[in-house]
Amino acid sequence: MTTEKSHFRRIKSFVLREGRLTQGQQRALDTQFPIYGLKHETGRIFNFADIFQRDAPTLLEIGFGNGESLHQMAVEHPEWNFIGIEVHGPGVGNLLVRIEESGVNNIRVMREDAIDVLTDNIPNQSLDRLQLFFPDPWHKTKHYKRRQVQNEWLKLVEKKLKSDGILHIATDWDDYAQHVRAKIIENAQFQEIKEHTDVKTWLQRPTTKFEQRGL
């Protein structure tokens, strides 16, 4: 575990470019994060039943951006628990604003490095879903080592997913899609889902305004 953590900390998959917080986002961080926020703590293994005050399937999203799609999923699936991780303050603040306005209570938010959270806080074989939507593609060849999806990352994710858990990755960068597919093939513990009615709804993720703009 120590070796895994030191490796991930040496090569970051993100660059922290802090945008400007609006007054609403800052207020939400000040007032709502103490209610809906979780913090990374070395040696603390989360108990989802305690955190959400119920037993329910749990979905973790890494890099939720402004939180638009994660919030929509939580509203549409109140029977699920959702944990969102994002390093950028404005995105975290924006999601907290949405949570406060809608009154949903099945989301918890983290402003942390996802590798630290996965390594230290998420119990093994505890997640029903893990989402990674539109990660930084690091399109230059010399930066491929910074891509989130690597063999070591997949091995860590596999430990945290239940045996029938789903890893859902989306990218609009063709080269990254090929990179992901190659890594999945290398890690035989994952099997590609082609047609499965039980998960069809989950593979139809919400489209954000930024994604729609790109399309």
Secondary structure, DSSP 8 states (H G I E B T S, - for coil): -HHHHHHHHHS-S---------HHHHHHHHHTHHHHEE---TT----HHHHHTS---EEEEE--TTSHHHHHHHHH-TTSEEEEE---HHHHHHHHHHHHHH---SEEEE-S-HHHHHHHTS-TT-EEEEEEES-----SGGGGGG-S--HHHHHHHHHHEEEEEEEEEE-S-HHHHHHHHHHHHHSTT-----S-GGGHHHHS----HHHHHH-
